[in-house]
Amino acid sequence: MIFLTVGTQLPFPRLLEMFAAAAPQLVDEAFAQTADQDYAGPIASTPFLQREEFNERYAAARLIIGHAGTGTVLAARRHRKPLIVVPRRFHLGEHRNDHQYATAVQLRVLGDTQVCEDAAQLAEAIANPPDPSFERDRPEKDRLLANLKCLIDQAIAGEVLRVPPQG
Amino acid sequence: MTDARAHTDLLLVASFGGHFEELLEMRSAWGHVSRVYATTARGRIDSLAGEVVEYVPDCHGGQYWQAMRSVHSLVSLVRRHRPKCIVTTGALPGFLAVVVGRLFGASVIWVDSVANADELSKSGRWALRFASAHLVQWPKIAQSSPSAYLGNIL
């Protein structure tokens, strides 16, 4: 099963259309969470899912295709599933700002999620999905955890917390 | 005999759901200290088997009675466990834990959610006044606020 998810805030019809165009032969295998009560496309779908149902869908899927939301990225990682994202774009009215594009840029650098912006890229990514062996270097995460540990140790030692210099 | 002044080093607070999952992504930062988790859902949490998990009633903005219940529960929790440090990713119950924690003399670390890529959450803004350390996960936000960017969980 291929699970498509657009998050809970806004519909994202472009992602669903892109998938149907990129992989029509896989539409029968797909299930989409659409955030759209009026979705009338060919993919089996529901607008919203409870948390447990989301987890079940993630667990059962062989591939996740989603918007570039941080919840989606973290959920795919937790379930160790290959993830392809399509960032919502502000100039297309798909989001209130372009932070999904900023997230996508960062994900590209990390290299474990495929970022697609059109049907051709999506078709290519579906044919060659990313490898969900998520033991990759995450320097920003390592940095945050090290800094947090340091602050926690200071707190337990009864010291005033000293936030390290940034940058 | 238990030490009447026994305490837990660290209290971890987050609203159940995305905030809580984000908190768990950071758990290797506190694997070496004694800890208690508190969240707004009851019942078993598989990923926290073996950990102490307390329940705090949930509340959202504008829900004054629910917020009072949350505060009451947090006060009881903090009195019982006496944490030296509290770490929270929000949301509102996390902010209330910040205030309660400071009242009881704990150091409190606020980590704003990675999902807030443009500006602080409302609770995050309020937490600026109370947190001992206040972190955001996007450098752009740190540039225009008193908060600090020290990495992110992506």
Interface residues (C-beta under 8 A of the other chain):
Chain A: R51 G69 T70 G71 V73 L74 A75 R78 N97 H99 A102 T103 Q106 L107 L110 R138 E140 K141 D142 R143 L144 L145 A146 N147 L148 K149 L151 I152 Q154 A155 I156 G158 V160 L161 V163 P164 Q166
Chain B: D9 L10 G17 G18 E21 E22 E25 M26 S28 A29 W30 H32 V33 K84 C85 V87 A106 S107 I109 V111 S113 V114 A115 A117 D118 S132 A133 L135 Q137 W138 P139 A142 A148 Y149 L150 G151 N152 I153 L154
